[in-house]
Amino acid sequence: MAAVQKYKLVFFTPTTSTSTILDHLFTKYPQELGKIGNYEQCAFITRGTGQFKPTADAQPAIGTLGQLEFVEEDRVELLVNDQGQKVQLKNAIQELQKVHPYDEVPYDIYKMEEL
C-alpha cells in the first residue's frame, strides 16, 4: 500500500460561489479533501480582486467579451490526501471543474512534504 501523499489545491472563485463549491467538494470527497487529523472540511479563504479580459473565443460566466473585468474573488486553499497515484488529486480537479462557474478554472497544485 502506497503512503498517503498530500497536496495543497488552491483555486480562485467568485465570492458568491465559494460556499457552493466547497460544500460540493467536501460532500463528494469527505476523506480526501480538507481532512487534517481529526478535523474535516478545513480550508483557508482569502478575499481579493481578480481581473480578466475575455477574448473573442471565451464563454465568460461574468463580464463581456473584449472588456477588462474586475471581480471580487476568494482564494481557497485545501488539503488533498492522495493514495499515491494522484487519482484522488485528479478526481478533485475534475470535480472542481464541473462545479466551478468559470469556463477556465484557475487553480494551482503544491506537493506537500513531510518533515
Secondary structure, DSSP 8 states (H G I E B T S, - for coil): ----EEEEEEEEEEGGGHHHHHHHHHHH-TTTBS-BTTB-S--EEEEEEEEE---TT---SSS-TTS-EEEEEEEEEEEEEE-SSSHHHHHHHHHHHHH-SSSS--EEEEE----
